[in-house]
Amino acid sequence: MAEEEDDEVYVVVELTGVIDSQVMELAGKQCTILGIDTLEPVLKLGSYLFTGQYKDSIGTCVLFEECEAGTDDEAGRASRASSVSRPRRPKELKQLKYFGKTEKRLDMKTSFLQEKAAVRAAELLQPTVAPAQDSS
């Protein structure tokens, strides 16, 4: 029995549309992508839905992950010793480590769900254009 090999592909997801700060707070939380192998995948992030399409990025997107944070206390001690200013707290420096790269981008826009009954009612309210009749 042959083992199936899974290809691991990284994709940069670009979210546009109505997005508030709560979505960005959910960034560290779990999300679901439905139809990831389809032409129009759907991303569920909290109570928000996004639909989109895959596009090739211009150039290569380089991905990093955050490591343990250090402080600039030691690195900037000499420069601060020579300056005359108010005392500052050590600033935390974010350490980043190379994670991967990709050429794929998933452009996604905010989507809103509508009940089928509401969609059907809207279709029924649309005026229909009657074909023109010859008056000859």
N, C-alpha and C positions, 0 to 999 in steps of 0.2 A: 504494500500500500504506500503510495507516494505521499510525502508530507507536503502540505500547502505552505508556500512561503508568502508571508505578508510583506508587501512593500510599504515602507514607512516614508511618507511624504509630508513635509511641513508646508503649511499654507498661511500666508498673512491675510487676516480678515480685516477689511476696512468697513467700518460701520458709518452710515450717513443717514440723515433724516432726523426725526424727533427723538433725541436722546437726552436724557437728563443725567444729573450727577449720580443718581442711584444706579444706573447701568454700569458706570465706571466703578462703583463700589462693589459690584457683583463680579468684577473682572477676575478675582481670585477664586470665585466659586465655580461650581460645575455648570456646564452648558451642554446642550444637546443639538446635534446637527442631524436633521432628517434628510434623507435622500442625498447623502454626500457624493454618491456616484452619478447623480442625475445632472441635467443641464441647469436646473434651478433649485439648489439646495435651500433648506430652511433652517435658520439658527434660532433656538429658543434660549434666551438668556434671562432668567428670572421670569417676569410676566411679559417680557418683550419678545416680539417675533420679527425676524429679519429674513428677507428673501434676496437672493443674489445670483450672480453668475461668475464663473471662473474667468480670469483674464491673465495673460502673461504680463508680468511686471516689466518695466523698463529697467534693465540692469538686474542686479542680484540683491535680494533682501537678506541682510545678515542678521541673525538672531542671537541674542545674548540672554543669559540668565543671571539673576542677582545672587551674589555670594554673601558671606558674612561681611558686615559693614565694619570698616575701620574708622579711625578719626584722623583728622589732619593735625592733631596736637603735636606729634613729633615732627611731621613733615614741615609744618609752618612755624615751628618754634623760633628759628633764627630770624625769619622775616618779621615776626611779631615783636621780638625783643628789641629790634631797632626802631620800631614805630612807636609813637607816643599817641595812644588812643585809649578809649575805655576798655576794660577787660571784656573779652569775648568768651563765650562757651565754645568748646571744641566742636567744630562742624563735622557731622558724620559724612563720610565719603562712601558712596556706593561702589562696591567692587563688582565688576561684571566679568563673566566668563563666556567665551564663545560657546554657543549652543548648536548652531547649525546655519544652513543657508537655504534659500528657495528662490525659484523664479516664478512661482505661482502666487496669485493674489485672488482673493474672493471678495468682490465688491458687493456689499449688502446694504439694502435700504430697509427702513422701518416698514413693516406691513401691519395692516389692521384686519382682523377677522370680521366677517359679517355673517349673520344668520342667513341660511338659504331662503327662508320665507321673506326676509327683507329684500334680498337681491331679486327674488321673483316679483315682488310687489313693485319695485323700482322699474323692472323691465316692462311690466304691464302699464305703468303710468307714462312710459315714453310714447310720444305721439308717433304714429306710423304715417308714412307718406304714401298716399294712394297713387297708383299709376295714372298718368295723364290720359284722358280719353279724347279721341278724335271727335271734333264737333262738325265734321263735314258730312 
